[in-house]
Amino acid sequence: FWMMLITFIVTLVVSIPVGIFTGVLLSIGAILYHSTHPHIAILGRIEGTNYYRNINRFEDAIEFDHKIILRFDDQLYFANASFFKDRIKQIVQVINRPIKYFYLDASDIRKMDSSGLHALEEIHQYLKQQNIVLCICSARGPVRDMLFKSGLMETIGRENQFLSIQAAHLFHSQEADGQRMPSENALQTDYDDGSELKIET
């Protein structure tokens, strides 16, 4: 609305070419801003379900003790890599409860470049210094390929990569209860009936 209003006023006061040029610049500026400052959401599980949603939009979304679940809603590349790192560090610093696991919901990360990989590695090292385990959840095939080719998959650890948030939660909950050995492969999925299928990679 504001872009349309400014373009209209410039066109009315100055000229049509200048108004069009102003509208184009404003549109490019808006695209660049949203690309460098993508939406990030802290997720919680909807009570009684296996759905994870933004805690600021769903009042019944429950956060787990000792866990942060974060969804990054864009590709991870050079334009937003610094924002990605700064935002995660800020979130970790303001959380007032002890955190053991940081779940990165990568379902909306369509692709990743070398800057994104470097940012993810920096976050992994930062969380490790805070005694927090970084877990990658719901990563798409191209992103998993990038992690594998760069060696970052081994750095983070295959045992810390999951096919869904629910699989990660179940794995660590059972591990805490002594029902599963920490060395077991964690890359697995879950079904509506609660059963699990282990995927060898």
C-alpha positions, -999 to +999 in steps of 0.1 A: +000+000+000+027+024+010+047+017-022+016+023-043+008+055-024+044+069-028+045+059-065+011+076-071+022+108-053+055+110-072+037+104-105+012+130-097+037+157-085+066+150-108+059+129-139+049+094-150+084+082-159+098+093-125+068+077-108+074+044-125+111+045-117+103+052-081+079+023-079+105-001-094+132+011-069+108+006-040+098-029-052+134-039-055+142-025-021+113-044-005+124-077-022+160-072-010+148-064+026+126-094+029+153-116+013+180-104+038+155-105+068+135-137+062+108-148+086+120-169+116+096-187+139+100-205+172+078-236+171+059-255+197+038-287+194+001-283+192-013-302+223-025-337+214-010-337+179+024-341+161+020-307+145+045-279+152+035-243+148+046-208+156+042-201+193+033-165+186+004-175+164-009-206+183-016-202+219-019-239+225+016-246+210+037-261+238+075-257+240+096-286+253+119-284+282+156-282+272+148-277+235+144-249+210+127-255+177+133-229+151+120-227+115+139-206+089+115-196+061+139-189+032+169-202+013+201-198+033+226-178+012+250-149+013+223-122+016+208-135+048+237-156+063+246-129+088+210-124+098+206-161+103+236-163+127+228-131+146+191-141+151+200-176+164+226-162+189+201-136+201+174-163+206+198-185+226+209-156+248+174-145+257+160-180+266+157-182+303+156-220+306+185-245+302+187-257+266+202-290+256+190-293+220+185-268+192+162-281+164+166-263+131+135-270+110+150-268+075+118-278+057+115-243+041+152-240+032+150-247-005+187-244-012+220-233+004+252-217-009+287-217+005+280-187+027+249-205+041+270-236+048+297-215+065+270-198+086+255-231+096+290-244+106+295-213+127+262-218+145+271-254+151+304-243+168+287-216+187+260-239+201+286-265+209+304-240+230+271-234+249+268-272+254+238-273+230+234-299+203+224-287+169+199-310+152+188-306+115+152-316+109+132-321+077+160-310+054+152-313+017+172-335-006+193-307-023+202-293+012+212-327+024+233-331-007+251-298+001+257-309+037+271-342+025+294-328-002+308-301+020+315-325+049+292-305+072+270-336+076+298-354+093+308-323+114+273-319+127+269-357+130+245-379+112+230-389+145+218-352+148+199-352+116+163-362+114+135-365+088+110-347+111+108-327+143+087-354+159+113-380+151+140-359+168+117-353+198+109-390+202+146-400+197+158-377+225+129-384+248+135-422+245+173-416+249+167-396+281+145-425+294+172-450+286+151-468+260+176-461+232+213-460+229+228-426+219+249-443+192+218-455+172+212-438+138+188-409+144+178-403+107+143-417+108+107-408+103+075-412+123+040-423+114+006-412+127+002-444+148+034-436+166+055-463+149+088-455+134+108-466+104+146-464+106+163-451+074+198-462+067+219-436+048 
